[in-house]
Amino acid sequence: MKVTLDRINDQFLFEAKGKTGVPVYIDNSSVDEVKGASPMELILMGIGGCNAIDIISILKKQRQEITGYHIEVEGIRKEVKEAKPFEFVLVKVYLEGEIDASKAKRAAELSFEKYCSVSISLENCISVSHQILINGREIE
């Protein structure tokens, strides 16, 4: 896998592209007029996107009716020298529809423990936890 980044202004704005050629804008979140996501936001987006694709795919195969899907990914950072890496990430998945709670729970477990390459790539350095809510109710 390979990506490219090209600087597109005289500050910190970059256009990144992968094999599909779809642009993603990356910027320094501490400057005025930010026009892209920060690298740390992209990590959280990667976790959320990867898990969302897995969970939806698994539930669709089980013929669950998903009428809404929303995800929130929050990262807690720590100071290490001059950097502030994530030490903990919480993923909250909000599902709407006719969805069996046990199937949703299992789909999330499979995603986080077996299929999501992003979460698994980070598991040795970041603790990633998740919560599943169906129609506004958290499942255990």
C-alpha positions in Angstrom: 0.0 0.0 0.0 1.3 3.4 -0.9 -0.1 7.0 -0.5 1.2 10.3 -1.7 1.1 13.8 -0.2 1.5 17.0 -2.1 1.8 20.4 -0.5 -0.8 22.7 -2.0 -0.2 26.0 -0.2 2.7 27.9 1.4 1.6 26.7 4.9 0.8 23.1 6.0 -2.1 22.1 3.7 -1.5 18.8 1.9 -3.5 16.8 -0.6 -3.1 13.1 0.1 -4.1 10.3 -2.3 -4.2 6.6 -2.2 -4.6 4.1 -5.0 -8.2 5.3 -5.8 -6.9 8.9 -6.4 -9.6 10.4 -4.1 -8.1 13.4 -2.3 -8.0 13.8 1.4 -6.8 17.1 2.8 -4.4 17.2 5.8 -3.7 20.4 7.6 -2.1 21.7 10.8 -5.1 22.2 13.2 -3.3 25.0 15.1 -3.3 27.5 12.3 -6.0 29.9 11.1 -8.4 28.8 8.4 -7.8 25.1 8.6 -8.7 23.3 5.4 -8.1 19.7 6.3 -8.1 17.1 9.0 -5.1 16.9 11.3 -3.0 13.7 11.2 -4.3 12.7 14.7 -7.9 13.2 13.5 -7.1 11.0 10.6 -6.1 8.2 12.9 -9.4 8.4 14.7 -11.2 8.5 11.4 -9.3 5.5 10.2 -10.3 3.5 13.3 -14.0 4.6 12.9 -14.1 4.0 9.2 -12.5 0.6 9.3 -14.8 -0.6 12.1 -17.9 0.9 10.5 -17.2 -1.0 7.2 -16.7 -4.2 9.1 -19.8 -3.9 11.3 -22.1 -2.9 8.5 -20.8 -5.7 6.3 -21.2 -8.4 9.0 -24.7 -7.2 9.9 -25.8 -7.0 6.3 -24.7 -10.6 5.8 -26.9 -11.5 8.7 -29.8 -9.7 7.1 -30.1 -7.1 9.8 -32.0 -3.9 8.9 -29.7 -1.0 9.5 -31.6 2.3 9.0 -29.0 4.5 10.6 -25.4 4.4 11.5 -23.4 7.0 13.5 -20.0 6.6 15.1 -18.1 8.7 17.5 -14.4 8.1 18.1 -12.7 9.9 21.0 -9.0 9.7 21.6 -7.4 10.5 25.0 -3.8 11.7 24.6 -0.8 11.7 26.9 2.4 13.7 26.8 5.5 11.8 25.8 8.5 14.2 25.4 7.3 16.8 23.0 4.6 14.6 21.4 1.0 13.8 22.5 0.2 10.3 21.3 -3.1 8.6 22.0 -3.1 6.3 25.0 -6.8 5.4 24.9 -9.5 5.5 22.2 -13.3 5.0 22.8 -15.5 4.1 19.8 -19.2 4.6 20.3 -21.4 3.0 17.6 -25.0 4.1 17.3 -27.1 1.8 15.3 -30.7 2.3 14.3 -33.1 -0.2 12.9 -34.3 -3.8 13.4 -31.0 -5.2 14.7 -30.5 -8.1 17.1 -28.4 -7.0 20.0 -26.4 -10.2 20.2 -25.6 -10.0 16.5 -24.5 -6.3 16.8 -22.3 -7.2 19.8 -20.7 -10.1 17.9 -20.2 -8.0 14.8 -18.3 -5.4 16.8 -16.2 -8.0 18.6 -15.2 -9.5 15.3 -14.4 -6.1 13.9 -12.2 -5.0 16.8 -10.6 -8.3 17.5 -10.2 -10.0 14.0 -11.0 -7.9 10.9 -10.2 -4.2 11.4 -6.6 -3.7 10.2 -6.4 -0.2 11.7 -7.4 -1.2 15.2 -5.2 -4.3 15.1 -2.3 -2.2 13.8 -2.6 0.0 16.8 -3.4 -2.5 19.5 0.1 -2.8 20.9 0.4 1.0 21.6 -3.2 2.2 22.1 -6.0 0.8 24.1 -9.2 0.8 22.0 -12.5 0.2 23.6 -16.0 0.3 22.2 -19.7 0.7 23.1 -22.7 -0.3 21.0 -26.0 1.5 21.2 -29.1 0.2 19.3 -32.0 2.6 18.9 -30.5 4.7 21.7 -30.0 1.9 24.2 -26.5 0.6 25.1 -26.1 -3.1 24.8 -24.0 -5.1 27.2 
